[in-house]
Structure formats: structure tokens, C-alpha cells
Amino acid sequence: MSGLYDIGVSFFQLPAEEQIADLTAFAPHILESYGLRDCVVESINYEYNATFRITTPTGEKYALRININSPRTPENTRAEIFWVQRLLELNIVNLARPIPNQSGEFLTRINHAPSGRTLTALLYSWLEGEELGDEPSLEQVKAIGAAMAAMHAASENFLLPADASLPTFDDPMWGVEDLLLGAKSVLDPQSKTVIAAAFALINKRIEALYRESAPQIIHADLHGWNMMWHEGELAIFDFDDCGFGLPIQDLATAIYYLDTPEQDQAMLDGYLTVRPLPQYTEFEMKSLLLHRRFMLLNYLYETENQEHQEMIPDYQLETVRRAQVYLAEASQADIS
């Protein structure tokens, strides 16, 4: 047992480039489970998951995802697949299609000796087009709003099978370890005091929202790097963060990544083409937007990505400033 632990520690202490190189060399072993051989394997993303573009000798393309750093359980991943398949059946949004392995399973579990772990891998069809990125057009943002609304309509009263489960987003960090206010807090005392006060208000708003509405499956990570645009149509991928939440949480998460009031309105307009907006107050929206900011700061402390870690000082300073503004607005409005 201790040997596996030592191997695991050494792998995750390697520079990201070496981890990626190892998994790139390991990917063909996974692809054999799908009957795919002699493929070109190219890394396209490495964070919670290692994602690769797979090109077969005949030119077919796939996306291979290896859950190397992800906290998601096999039950969570089964739920993701089940939900994506349901959306594909309804044909309401463009999505990547999960590909079964030769055993007919969508989850491929395989031992990876360098990490000392049994890894979960998924193979998806390839989505053509360009990622929306950080500057989506108003047309694209409106399409995001409409797609989100369609998924919300589909997830009402939707039930998962017995062997699948998803987290519920009614806790402060959505199931991730709290490095801001928890036992392993990394914040300086002043920042911690401000963030704790703001979080207390935010949690009250979230608790009230959950008393008023039942949670349903939401994507929970709709930003421009999780969507493709091809020939005037939107496609959505990366359902790895999906869980049971409220439509307003999904909406706030997507709005967080927008830059202008015009984009915000385009998102709402798109949503309204499909269904009514969830009910919320301006302060509730501000609470959820700041909550997203806190979660991203927590992520920066959690990640081993050096480039992201370098963002912490400036990001934390701005986060504390926003929290102070939020607390001042709450005080002026006599909100507690």
C-alpha cells in the first residue's frame, strides 16, 4: 500500500508537462478498449481532466477524457453520460456523443501505475468549430441563453438510474474542499474576515432560494471555453461539473463570465425565447456572482497549475474589494 502511495505522490509532483507526456503515452492503452489503434494523440487540455484529440488512421476524430485530477466518482460520471444521452434523445442542443467501449460500457476503468490510481476515461465524438472563448458575440450569447433554458426545461423532474448520482449545489463550495474558510484556510486574517462576512450573507440567500425551489440537473459551468460555434450553431460540451442545482445558479455562473450589460441582456433574452426566467432579486444575483468569484479563488489555491497560481495575489485583492462593496450595499439596504 505504501508503495502505491509513494508512486502516486511522485507522479503528481512532476511538472504538468511530464504528467501530460506520461498520459499521452498511456492513452493508446485506453483506446484499445474502443478498438482504436495507431491513432495520433494530442493533448488539448490538462486540469481536473486530461483531454486529448484522437485522430484515427482514417481521419476520424474523437475527444478522450481521462479523469486524472477530478474528484468525480464513477457514479457521477455515469450520471453525466445518462444526462447527455437524454439531451441527445430530445435533440434540443448540439452535444458531443459519448462512445461506448468494446464491452458496451461508456466508462473505461484502467489501472495507471505511475499515479497509483484506477482512472476513469470517456470517449466522446469530436465537435467541429471554434471555441467561443472570452469574447462571444451577442448572437452567440443569446444562443447560450436559449440552450441553457432548453436544458433546464428538460431536467425538471428528471430522475437518474440507481447506479448514478450527482452532488447538490447547496453547500458553499459545491463539494470541493474549502481552502478559504475551512480548517486548511490559506487566507490572511483581513481577507478571511471580509470573505467570511460576505459568505455568511451569500449562504443565507442560497438557503432561501433552495427553500423556494427544487434542485434539478444544471450544467454548472457554461462559459465560452466549454462551447463551440460551427456554421452559425452552438454546441456544448464538458458536462463534468453538472449536478443538482437551481436554474438561477446556472444562469449566474454563465453571466459571471460575460463582460458587458449588453451581453447579460442577450443571455436573458435568449433564455426567454424558451421559457420564463427563474425568479430572483438583484441582490440574489449579486450574491451568486460573488459566490462564483469565491469558488474560483478557492480553485486557484487548489490547483497545481503554476500559471493559475501566479494569478492569486491580484485575483484575491480584487475578490476582497468586491466582497467589501457587496457588504456595503447589503448594509445600506439593511440586508442581513
Steps between C-alpha positions, in 0.01 A plus 500: 500500500777741593670428168193616306484811713863584429447448126189717507671785679796497262273509192295797621814687600630482144474815285174512306687449173639167622161387628348583161779313320437193716125505437552561128707183488240321715200601286549228233448235770159656573415530131550126454181457706318679216666305223704805401867449412783694340330832583657843529458621860519877564456669839246784487436567870639395836342597830248289693493280193751419231330550163645382170408529134511155347543463125467154348699381197187562289465859625214455748529720809397444860550670836650279772457617858697345783384598849848534647447780756122504508314435828212349302403145592405230248138554614531870412643417159222248429250774582676737260477244220136420578409870494689571177330204334161632609576840348612334178173305486303823539714668231470841663869596508807402300725277710793264470382138499646252752658196335473154664804276529509147360329370814207735439598718797540876485742511794837338443679426827871427469793472739765769460814390685684838506215667692407191700138552401226332306401770253166560333508586131224609262502527122281759329435584138694801373330840472603711203525877518668763717473548874303812590777607738492820703328728247181337368280710275151606605360243257704228667408612852132497408544144371660403833199635687259306281699176531519538877125552523437192285717290730323637807163412350625147429640441848183579694391181682780306328611192696836326489541121502594325825869464408546872429515804726589868492583754772253766607627858486353621828834508685750789483763333281286252308673202659858623454727548803466854640846656499365848573315453827550132587753335731773537236427866428782672315363855531660780696289612800365818336393327179352212695289733714354682199435184299346323801257788556399505133470122488264505798264729309534297180420175677182650644390597149579153365316328785196717431512421127511126572201531730306663216602270211587135445847423360534346155793405279695801376818520291663727762792613282364671189782725384653569163770235527239225545312584182567481128360707213475336160314629194281729710406238759598452865624173646559433870746261659672428833215384720756391760377761749128430464294439813175578674463874534261783428453658156595837650836351605564385143398840367721688747798278420464573128447874554811517720719441194337777293650848479223743406138581592412438134631145527311446825178613334563282194535200732167579667332569165616164369371323809162669462458362148460156661354548848446764770799609703535362853385751758778685680579839648790721396672431832459124456670523160783707649534238773532215251747692283723565801459137604643395163793734558567336837488154344752602235734645763471171687586320177815711455621384840401141424659464155857392433502702176788743550364759255172510689675515839682814387162672464421468871630834642317726255193275482468487878542876534217562252285231663531666841418838344183358343406338830537834678275669243246221541499535879464879475201464265342248736549735794347794314199287404477365857545143375636252751 
